[in-house]
Amino acid sequence: MEDLSYYEILEISRDADKTTIKKAYRKMAKQYHPDKNPGDKEAEHKFKLCNEAYQCLSDDQQRSIYDRYGKEGLQGMGGGSRRSSAGFDDLSSMFEEMFNGFGGSTRRRQNPADMEKYPLDLNVEMYISFHEAVFGCEKDIEFTYKKSCEKCKGTGAKNGKLSTCKQCGGQGQVYMKQGFMTFSQTCPACHGTGSAATEKCSSCHGQGYEEETETVSIKVPKGIDTDNRLRISGKGNIGKRGTRGDLYVTFTVQADKHFIRNGNDVYIEIPVFFTQAVAGETLSIPSLTGELELKLDVGTKDKQHFTFRGEGIDDVHGHSKGDLIAQVNITYPKKLNDEQRELLVKLQESFGIESKPHEGVLESAIEKMKSWFK
């Protein structure tokens, strides 16, 4: 990777603008950051190269020199040690965004007694059938939530007694040096509180919370779709001060055998025999609410769509209703008996020249081909 150009390292073109460069660097930095690849020397090396490439390409003057003279030209600026303050500021802000405080964030820590060991909001997943999603339903959902341990007041320590965390020395953060930069991250031992239990609480085994099971009934609205979420207020986890978060239900809708959903529209494939398509027959087809009449055009084409307005799925927010789209799938006989073949020949002959459109095209092509060899 060190033999690649700075543009190749960040996987961008030479005419990339600053926004593209920054976006590419964010992606590579996340991929190769040492915290995400502990002990991986190759990832650590690639991370350094990404930093080097971004430091150069994010600075207009350095980039101009690099484009003209390569890395050798940058060495003439003092061994490549010159760093733009703008580029460094960009790096710092990026790491704060990506790694929650990398780059030496000095945010004030909360009092350990007030910090929660878990988020108050809770998410559960629910699988429902296609029919339940289209028409709505009522479901019972059983879930497990957390509540703060009363004996240790949510600290995880016996009698609620905490001492200074030995790993971070009470700072709540641990530091690591990477090249010319120093990064900080939340202490994995105390989770940023700066305090740790001298002795674990016997009731919650040092977790700071207990778990309980509850069942609630929810009303699933019509039109719910995969990845939609429903919020049930006040049914989440319970914090140290008795505050309870919300329960979020994320839905996955199972596929149907006949109907295919696309947003609020529904597609159905209708098998049609070739004679029905040619004649333009009228067929009865299924819909979400019953049967509909499908009037084929004379000479209906394979994969042709017929749209029934307002016969789709209700919008989950009540704004509109989708359509039902019937897609024709023309089928042909796999074999013919003598009688059927004779009837088809008679039918074809009854159309006269109209039944032989290929002949004129082929004759013209053959004559043209012959002229090539004269």
Sine and cosine of phi, psi and omega as CSV:
sin_phi,cos_phi,sin_psi,cos_psi,sin_omega,cos_omega
0.00,0.00,-0.47,0.88,-0.02,-1.00
-0.94,0.35,-0.33,0.94,0.02,-1.00
-0.99,0.16,-0.16,0.99,0.00,-1.00
-0.98,0.17,0.40,-0.92,0.10,-1.00
-0.96,0.28,0.26,-0.96,0.02,-1.00
-0.85,0.52,-0.57,0.82,0.01,-1.00
-0.93,0.37,-0.64,0.77,0.01,-1.00
-0.94,0.34,-0.58,0.82,0.02,-1.00
-0.88,0.48,-0.68,0.74,0.00,-1.00
-1.00,0.03,-0.03,1.00,0.04,-1.00
0.86,0.51,0.77,0.64,0.02,-1.00
-0.74,-0.67,0.26,-0.97,0.04,-1.00
-0.99,0.10,0.28,-0.96,-0.06,-1.00
-0.94,0.35,-0.33,0.95,0.00,-1.00
-0.99,-0.17,0.28,0.96,-0.02,-1.00
-0.89,0.45,0.64,-0.77,0.04,-1.00
-1.00,0.08,0.04,-1.00,-0.09,-1.00
-0.90,0.43,-0.58,0.81,0.01,-1.00
-0.89,0.45,-0.68,0.73,0.01,-1.00
-0.91,0.41,-0.65,0.76,0.00,-1.00
-0.89,0.46,-0.73,0.69,-0.02,-1.00
-0.89,0.45,-0.67,0.74,-0.01,-1.00
-0.89,0.45,-0.67,0.74,0.00,-1.00
-0.91,0.41,-0.64,0.77,0.00,-1.00
-0.91,0.41,-0.68,0.74,0.04,-1.00
-0.82,0.57,-0.72,0.70,-0.03,-1.00
-0.88,0.47,-0.73,0.68,-0.05,-1.00
-0.94,0.35,-0.62,0.79,-0.01,-1.00
-0.90,0.44,-0.65,0.76,0.05,-1.00
-0.89,0.45,-0.65,0.76,-0.08,-1.00
-0.92,0.38,-0.63,0.78,-0.15,-0.99
-0.95,-0.33,0.07,1.00,-0.06,-1.00
-0.86,0.51,0.69,-0.72,-0.04,-1.00
-0.81,0.58,-0.55,0.83,0.00,-1.00
-0.92,0.40,-0.44,0.90,0.03,-1.00
-1.00,-0.02,-0.19,0.98,0.00,-1.00
-0.72,-0.70,0.87,0.48,-0.07,-1.00
-0.86,0.51,0.78,-0.63,0.04,-1.00
0.99,0.17,-0.02,1.00,-0.02,-1.00
-1.00,-0.03,0.98,-0.18,-0.06,-1.00
-0.91,0.41,-0.57,0.82,-0.01,-1.00
-0.92,0.40,-0.68,0.74,0.04,-1.00
-0.90,0.44,-0.64,0.77,0.02,-1.00
-0.88,0.47,-0.66,0.75,0.01,-1.00
-0.91,0.41,-0.68,0.73,0.01,-1.00
-0.90,0.43,-0.57,0.82,0.04,-1.00
-0.89,0.46,-0.67,0.75,0.02,-1.00
-0.90,0.44,-0.67,0.74,0.01,-1.00
-0.90,0.44,-0.62,0.78,0.04,-1.00
-0.89,0.45,-0.67,0.74,0.04,-1.00
-0.88,0.48,-0.71,0.71,-0.02,-1.00
-0.88,0.48,-0.70,0.71,-0.01,-1.00
-0.90,0.44,-0.70,0.72,-0.04,-1.00
-0.93,0.38,-0.64,0.77,0.01,-1.00
-0.84,0.54,-0.61,0.79,0.00,-1.00
-0.97,0.23,-0.80,0.60,-0.15,-0.99
-0.96,0.29,-0.33,0.94,0.03,-1.00
-0.99,0.12,-0.15,0.99,0.01,-1.00
-0.95,-0.31,0.87,-0.49,-0.11,-0.99
-0.85,0.52,-0.67,0.74,-0.04,-1.00
-0.93,0.38,-0.74,0.67,0.01,-1.00
-0.89,0.46,-0.64,0.77,-0.02,-1.00
-0.90,0.44,-0.65,0.76,0.00,-1.00
-0.88,0.47,-0.70,0.72,0.01,-1.00
-0.92,0.40,-0.66,0.75,0.00,-1.00
-0.90,0.44,-0.67,0.74,0.00,-1.00
-0.88,0.47,-0.53,0.85,-0.06,-1.00
-1.00,0.00,-0.63,0.78,-0.14,-0.99
-0.84,-0.55,-0.07,1.00,-0.01,-1.00
0.97,0.26,-0.28,-0.96,-0.04,-1.00
-0.90,0.43,-0.48,0.87,0.01,-1.00
-0.88,0.47,-0.59,0.80,0.03,-1.00
-0.91,0.42,-0.58,0.82,0.01,-1.00
-0.94,0.35,-0.50,0.87,0.02,-1.00
-0.91,0.42,-0.43,0.90,0.06,-1.00
-0.95,0.30,-0.13,0.99,0.04,-1.00
-1.00,-0.10,0.32,0.95,0.04,-1.00
0.95,-0.30,0.67,0.75,0.06,-1.00
0.95,0.30,0.35,0.94,0.02,-1.00
0.97,0.26,0.26,0.97,-0.09,-1.00
-1.00,0.00,-0.16,0.99,-0.01,-1.00
-0.94,0.35,0.75,-0.67,-0.01,-1.00
-0.81,-0.58,0.70,-0.72,0.04,-1.00
-0.99,0.17,0.67,-0.74,0.00,-1.00
-0.92,0.39,-0.51,0.86,0.02,-1.00
-0.91,0.42,-0.68,0.74,0.02,-1.00
-0.89,0.45,-0.64,0.76,0.00,-1.00
-0.91,0.40,-0.62,0.78,0.05,-1.00
-0.89,0.46,-0.64,0.77,0.04,-1.00
-0.87,0.50,-0.71,0.71,-0.01,-1.00
-0.87,0.49,-0.70,0.71,-0.03,-1.00
-0.88,0.48,-0.72,0.70,-0.03,-1.00
-0.91,0.41,-0.59,0.81,0.02,-1.00
-0.88,0.47,-0.73,0.68,-0.05,-1.00
-0.92,0.39,-0.52,0.85,0.07,-1.00
-0.90,0.43,-0.64,0.77,0.00,-1.00
-0.93,0.37,-0.71,0.70,-0.16,-0.99
-0.98,0.20,-0.55,0.83,-0.15,-0.99
-0.81,-0.58,0.40,0.92,0.14,-0.99
0.79,0.61,0.84,0.54,0.11,-0.99
0.91,-0.42,-0.01,1.00,0.11,-0.99
-0.87,0.49,0.55,-0.84,0.01,-1.00
0.98,-0.22,0.16,0.99,0.11,-0.99
1.00,0.06,0.61,0.79,0.03,-1.00
-0.88,0.48,0.66,-0.75,-0.06,-1.00
-0.90,-0.43,0.59,0.81,0.02,-1.00
-0.90,0.43,0.59,-0.81,-0.01,-1.00
-0.95,0.32,0.74,-0.68,0.02,-1.00
-0.98,0.21,0.52,-0.85,0.09,-1.00
-0.97,0.25,0.31,-0.95,0.14,-0.99
-0.90,0.44,0.78,-0.63,-0.02,-1.00
-0.80,0.59,-0.52,0.86,-0.02,-1.00
-0.93,0.36,-0.39,0.92,-0.04,-1.00
-1.00,-0.09,-0.30,0.95,-0.09,-1.00
-0.97,0.23,0.72,-0.70,0.02,-1.00
-1.00,0.09,0.54,-0.84,0.03,-1.00
-1.00,0.03,-0.05,1.00,-0.04,-1.00
-0.39,-0.92,0.44,-0.90,0.05,-1.00
-0.93,0.38,0.55,-0.83,-0.02,-1.00
-0.98,0.22,-0.54,0.84,0.04,-1.00
-0.97,0.23,0.55,-0.84,-0.11,-0.99
-0.76,-0.65,0.66,-0.75,0.01,-1.00
-0.87,-0.49,0.71,-0.71,0.10,-0.99
-0.77,-0.64,0.40,-0.92,0.01,-1.00
-0.96,-0.28,0.57,-0.82,0.03,-1.00
-0.70,-0.71,0.73,-0.68,0.07,-1.00
-0.98,-0.19,0.76,-0.64,0.04,-1.00
-0.75,-0.66,0.36,-0.93,-0.02,-1.00
-0.98,0.20,0.25,-0.97,0.05,-1.00
-0.85,0.52,-0.69,0.72,-0.01,-1.00
-0.88,0.47,-0.69,0.72,0.00,-1.00
-0.90,0.44,-0.59,0.81,0.00,-1.00
-0.94,0.34,-0.62,0.78,-0.04,-1.00
-0.95,0.32,-0.69,0.72,-0.14,-0.99
-0.97,-0.25,-0.09,1.00,-0.03,-1.00
0.98,0.20,0.32,-0.95,-0.02,-1.00
-0.19,-0.98,0.08,-1.00,0.13,-0.99
-0.91,-0.42,0.71,-0.71,-0.05,-1.00
-0.73,-0.68,0.56,-0.83,0.17,-0.99
-0.99,-0.10,0.71,-0.70,0.00,-1.00
-0.79,-0.61,0.80,-0.60,0.04,-1.00
-0.98,-0.18,0.75,-0.67,-0.04,-1.00
-0.58,-0.81,0.31,-0.95,0.02,-1.00
-0.93,-0.37,0.77,-0.63,0.01,-1.00
-0.84,-0.54,0.30,-0.95,0.00,-1.00
-0.98,-0.20,0.54,-0.84,0.15,-0.99
-0.64,-0.77,0.57,-0.82,-0.09,-1.00
-0.87,0.50,0.68,-0.73,0.02,-1.00
-0.93,0.38,0.81,-0.59,-0.05,-1.00
-0.95,0.32,-0.60,0.80,-0.07,-1.00
-0.90,0.44,-0.66,0.75,-0.04,-1.00
-0.96,-0.27,0.12,0.99,-0.01,-1.00
0.83,0.56,0.57,0.82,0.09,-1.00
0.98,0.17,0.10,1.00,-0.03,-1.00
-1.00,0.07,-0.40,0.91,-0.08,-1.00
0.99,0.13,0.01,1.00,-0.04,-1.00
-0.96,-0.29,0.56,-0.83,0.03,-1.00
-0.86,0.51,0.80,-0.61,-0.03,-1.00
0.85,0.52,0.31,0.95,0.04,-1.00
0.96,0.28,0.26,0.96,-0.06,-1.00
-1.00,0.01,0.83,-0.56,-0.01,-1.00
-0.90,-0.43,0.45,-0.89,0.08,-1.00
-0.78,-0.62,0.19,-0.98,-0.02,-1.00
-0.89,0.45,0.72,-0.70,0.00,-1.00
-0.91,0.41,0.78,-0.63,-0.05,-1.00
-0.96,0.27,-0.48,0.88,-0.09,-1.00
-0.96,0.28,-0.63,0.78,-0.03,-1.00
-0.94,-0.34,-0.02,1.00,0.01,-1.00
0.92,0.40,0.44,0.90,0.03,-1.00
1.00,0.05,0.02,1.00,-0.03,-1.00
-0.98,0.20,-0.43,0.90,-0.04,-1.00
0.99,0.11,-0.12,0.99,0.00,-1.00
-0.68,-0.73,0.50,-0.87,0.12,-0.99
-0.90,-0.44,0.47,-0.88,-0.13,-0.99
-0.87,-0.49,0.53,-0.85,0.06,-1.00
-0.62,-0.79,0.55,-0.83,-0.02,-1.00
-0.97,-0.25,0.74,-0.68,0.00,-1.00
-0.73,-0.68,0.99,-0.17,-0.03,-1.00
0.91,0.42,-0.82,-0.57,-0.03,-1.00
-1.00,-0.01,0.03,1.00,-0.06,-1.00
-0.89,-0.46,0.47,-0.88,0.10,-1.00
-0.90,-0.44,0.76,-0.65,-0.03,-1.00
-0.92,-0.40,0.49,-0.87,0.10,-0.99
-0.83,-0.56,0.49,-0.87,0.07,-1.00
-0.57,-0.82,0.34,-0.94,-0.01,-1.00
-0.86,0.50,0.70,-0.71,-0.02,-1.00
-0.88,0.47,0.82,-0.57,-0.02,-1.00
-0.95,0.33,-0.32,0.95,-0.05,-1.00
-0.99,0.15,-0.70,0.71,-0.07,-1.00
-0.94,-0.33,0.00,1.00,0.02,-1.00
0.85,0.53,0.57,0.82,0.11,-0.99
1.00,0.00,-0.04,1.00,-0.04,-1.00
-0.99,0.16,-0.41,0.91,-0.06,-1.00
0.99,0.15,-0.02,1.00,-0.03,-1.00
-0.78,-0.62,0.46,-0.89,0.02,-1.00
-0.64,-0.77,0.36,-0.93,-0.02,-1.00
-0.97,0.24,0.77,-0.64,0.11,-0.99
-0.94,0.35,-0.64,0.76,0.05,-1.00
-0.62,-0.78,0.72,-0.70,-0.07,-1.00
-0.93,0.37,0.54,-0.84,0.08,-1.00
-0.93,0.38,0.75,-0.66,-0.04,-1.00
-0.96,0.28,-0.38,0.93,-0.05,-1.00
-0.98,0.21,-0.71,0.70,-0.04,-1.00
-0.95,-0.30,0.06,1.00,0.02,-1.00
0.85,0.52,0.55,0.83,0.08,-1.00
1.00,0.07,0.00,1.00,-0.02,-1.00
-0.98,0.22,-0.48,0.88,-0.03,-1.00
1.00,0.04,0.01,1.00,0.00,-1.00
-0.47,-0.88,0.30,-0.95,0.11,-0.99
-0.85,-0.52,0.35,-0.94,-0.03,-1.00
-0.91,-0.41,0.63,-0.77,0.04,-1.00
-0.71,-0.70,0.39,-0.92,-0.02,-1.00
-0.95,-0.32,0.63,-0.78,0.00,-1.00
-0.62,-0.79,0.46,-0.89,0.06,-1.00
-0.84,-0.53,0.75,-0.66,0.06,-1.00
-0.78,-0.63,0.47,-0.88,0.09,-1.00
-0.99,-0.14,0.73,-0.68,0.01,-1.00
-0.82,-0.57,0.49,-0.87,0.06,-1.00
-0.97,-0.22,0.92,-0.39,0.00,-1.00
-1.00,0.10,0.86,-0.50,-0.05,-1.00
-0.96,0.28,0.40,-0.92,0.06,-1.00
-0.88,0.47,0.64,-0.77,0.09,-1.00
1.00,0.01,0.06,1.00,0.00,-1.00
-0.87,0.50,0.57,-0.82,-0.05,-1.00
-0.74,-0.67,0.21,-0.98,0.03,-1.00
-0.83,0.56,0.70,-0.71,-0.01,-1.00
0.98,0.21,-0.05,1.00,0.16,-0.99
-0.93,0.36,0.52,-0.86,0.01,-1.00
-0.85,-0.53,0.58,-0.81,0.05,-1.00
-0.87,-0.49,0.78,-0.63,-0.03,-1.00
-0.99,-0.15,0.78,-0.63,0.11,-0.99
-0.93,-0.36,0.95,-0.31,-0.11,-0.99
-0.91,0.42,0.69,-0.73,0.12,-0.99
0.94,0.33,0.44,0.90,0.02,-1.00
-0.83,-0.56,0.39,0.92,0.01,-1.00
-1.00,-0.06,-0.47,-0.88,0.03,-1.00
-0.97,0.24,0.40,-0.92,-0.03,-1.00
-0.95,-0.31,0.78,-0.62,-0.06,-1.00
-1.00,0.04,-0.10,-1.00,-0.07,-1.00
-0.90,0.45,-0.56,0.83,-0.04,-1.00
-1.00,-0.08,0.21,0.98,0.04,-1.00
1.00,0.04,-0.02,1.00,0.03,-1.00
-0.95,0.32,0.72,-0.69,-0.02,-1.00
-0.92,-0.40,0.73,-0.68,0.01,-1.00
-0.99,0.17,-0.23,-0.97,-0.04,-1.00
-0.96,-0.28,0.41,-0.91,0.07,-1.00
-0.98,-0.19,0.79,-0.61,0.05,-1.00
-0.93,-0.38,0.79,-0.61,0.03,-1.00
-0.96,-0.28,0.87,-0.49,0.04,-1.00
-0.98,-0.21,0.79,-0.62,-0.15,-0.99
-0.99,-0.15,0.55,-0.83,0.21,-0.98
-0.81,-0.59,0.86,-0.51,-0.05,-1.00
-0.99,-0.12,0.80,-0.60,-0.01,-1.00
-0.96,0.26,0.55,-0.83,-0.04,-1.00
-0.94,0.35,0.47,-0.88,0.04,-1.00
-0.98,-0.18,0.44,-0.90,-0.05,-1.00
-0.94,0.34,-0.54,0.84,-0.12,-0.99
-0.92,-0.38,-0.64,0.77,-0.08,-1.00
-0.99,-0.12,0.64,-0.77,0.06,-1.00
-0.89,-0.46,0.82,-0.58,-0.07,-1.00
-1.00,-0.04,0.66,-0.76,0.14,-0.99
-0.67,-0.74,1.00,-0.06,-0.13,-0.99
0.93,0.36,-0.84,-0.55,0.05,-1.00
-0.99,-0.14,-0.04,1.00,0.05,-1.00
-1.00,0.03,0.45,-0.89,0.02,-1.00
-0.78,-0.63,0.74,-0.68,0.03,-1.00
-0.95,-0.32,0.58,-0.81,0.11,-0.99
-0.65,-0.76,0.68,-0.73,0.00,-1.00
-1.00,-0.05,0.79,-0.61,-0.05,-1.00
-0.93,-0.36,0.93,-0.37,0.06,-1.00
-0.95,0.32,0.79,-0.61,-0.05,-1.00
-0.77,-0.64,0.81,-0.59,0.04,-1.00
-0.94,0.34,0.56,-0.83,-0.15,-0.99
-0.85,0.53,-0.54,0.84,0.01,-1.00
-0.93,0.36,-0.55,0.83,0.05,-1.00
-0.92,0.39,-0.62,0.79,0.01,-1.00
-0.93,0.38,-0.66,0.75,0.00,-1.00
-0.91,0.42,-0.68,0.74,-0.07,-1.00
-0.98,0.18,-0.31,0.95,-0.03,-1.00
0.95,0.30,0.76,0.64,-0.04,-1.00
-0.96,0.28,0.21,-0.98,0.10,-1.00
-0.96,-0.28,0.79,-0.62,-0.06,-1.00
-0.87,-0.49,0.47,-0.88,0.16,-0.99
-1.00,-0.07,0.81,-0.59,-0.03,-1.00
-0.82,-0.57,0.43,-0.90,0.01,-1.00
-0.98,0.20,0.49,-0.87,0.13,-0.99
-0.73,-0.69,-0.06,-1.00,0.00,-1.00
-0.94,0.35,-0.38,0.93,-0.09,-1.00
-0.88,-0.48,0.03,1.00,-0.02,-1.00
0.45,-0.89,-0.52,-0.85,-0.01,-1.00
-0.98,-0.20,0.52,-0.85,0.08,-1.00
-0.79,-0.62,0.41,-0.91,0.06,-1.00
-0.99,-0.13,0.81,-0.59,0.04,-1.00
-0.95,-0.30,0.93,-0.37,0.02,-1.00
-1.00,-0.05,0.96,-0.29,0.01,-1.00
-0.95,0.31,0.53,-0.85,0.15,-0.99
-0.96,0.27,0.46,-0.89,0.13,-0.99
-0.92,0.40,0.85,-0.53,-0.05,-1.00
0.98,0.17,0.55,0.84,0.04,-1.00
-0.82,0.58,0.68,-0.73,-0.04,-1.00
-1.00,-0.01,0.40,-0.92,0.08,-1.00
-0.90,0.43,0.66,-0.75,-0.02,-1.00
0.94,0.33,0.18,0.98,0.04,-1.00
-0.92,0.38,0.61,-0.79,-0.03,-1.00
-0.98,-0.22,0.62,-0.78,0.13,-0.99
-0.81,-0.58,0.84,-0.55,-0.14,-0.99
-0.97,-0.26,0.74,-0.68,0.08,-1.00
-0.93,-0.38,0.96,-0.28,-0.09,-1.00
-0.91,0.41,0.70,-0.71,0.09,-1.00
0.96,0.29,0.21,0.98,0.00,-1.00
-0.97,-0.24,0.27,0.96,0.00,-1.00
-1.00,-0.09,-0.66,-0.75,-0.12,-0.99
-0.96,-0.27,0.63,-0.77,0.07,-1.00
-0.89,0.45,0.68,-0.73,0.10,-0.99
-0.91,0.42,0.69,-0.72,-0.08,-1.00
-0.89,0.46,-0.40,0.92,0.02,-1.00
-1.00,-0.09,0.02,1.00,0.06,-1.00
0.98,0.18,0.28,0.96,-0.07,-1.00
-0.99,0.16,-0.65,0.76,-0.10,-0.99
-0.35,-0.94,-0.07,-1.00,0.05,-1.00
-0.73,-0.68,0.63,-0.78,-0.04,-1.00
-0.98,0.19,-0.08,-1.00,-0.03,-1.00
-0.92,-0.39,0.32,-0.95,0.16,-0.99
-0.97,-0.22,0.82,-0.58,0.01,-1.00
-0.91,-0.42,0.89,-0.46,0.04,-1.00
-1.00,-0.09,0.86,-0.52,0.02,-1.00
-0.97,-0.24,0.83,-0.56,-0.05,-1.00
-0.98,0.19,0.74,-0.67,0.08,-1.00
-0.86,-0.50,0.99,-0.15,-0.10,-1.00
-0.96,0.26,0.76,-0.66,0.02,-1.00
-0.92,-0.39,0.50,-0.87,-0.02,-1.00
-0.81,-0.58,0.43,-0.90,0.03,-1.00
-0.92,0.39,0.61,-0.79,-0.01,-1.00
-0.99,0.11,-0.34,0.94,0.07,-1.00
-0.41,-0.91,0.37,-0.93,-0.03,-1.00
-0.80,-0.61,0.58,-0.82,0.16,-0.99
-1.00,-0.02,0.10,-1.00,-0.09,-1.00
-0.87,0.50,-0.67,0.74,-0.03,-1.00
-0.89,0.45,-0.70,0.72,-0.01,-1.00
-0.91,0.42,-0.65,0.76,0.02,-1.00
-0.89,0.45,-0.67,0.74,0.00,-1.00
-0.90,0.44,-0.66,0.75,0.01,-1.00
-0.91,0.42,-0.62,0.78,0.01,-1.00
-0.92,0.39,-0.63,0.78,0.04,-1.00
-0.89,0.46,-0.71,0.71,0.03,-1.00
-0.88,0.48,-0.67,0.75,0.01,-1.00
-0.89,0.45,-0.69,0.72,-0.01,-1.00
-0.89,0.45,-0.70,0.72,-0.01,-1.00
-0.89,0.45,-0.50,0.87,-0.02,-1.00
-0.92,0.39,-0.33,0.94,0.02,-1.00
-1.00,0.02,-0.13,0.99,0.04,-1.00
0.90,0.44,-0.62,-0.79,-0.05,-1.00
-0.87,0.49,-0.43,0.90,-0.01,-1.00
-0.88,0.48,-0.45,0.89,-0.04,-1.00
-1.00,0.09,-0.03,1.00,-0.03,-1.00
-0.80,-0.60,0.82,0.57,-0.04,-1.00
-0.92,0.39,-0.35,0.94,-0.06,-1.00
-0.96,0.29,-0.44,0.90,-0.14,-0.99
-0.89,0.45,-0.72,0.70,0.00,-1.00
-0.89,0.45,-0.66,0.76,-0.01,-1.00
-0.91,0.42,-0.72,0.69,-0.04,-1.00
-0.92,0.40,-0.68,0.74,0.01,-1.00
-0.88,0.48,-0.67,0.74,0.01,-1.00
-0.90,0.44,-0.65,0.76,-0.01,-1.00
-0.93,0.37,-0.64,0.77,0.00,-1.00
-0.91,0.42,-0.70,0.72,0.02,-1.00
-0.88,0.47,-0.65,0.76,0.02,-1.00
-0.90,0.44,-0.64,0.77,-0.01,-1.00
-0.91,0.42,-0.63,0.78,0.00,-1.00
-0.88,0.47,-0.57,0.82,-0.04,-1.00
-0.93,0.38,-0.35,0.94,0.01,-1.00
-0.93,0.36,-0.41,0.91,-0.11,-0.99
-0.96,-0.28,0.13,0.99,0.02,-1.00
-0.98,0.21,0.00,0.00,0.00,0.00
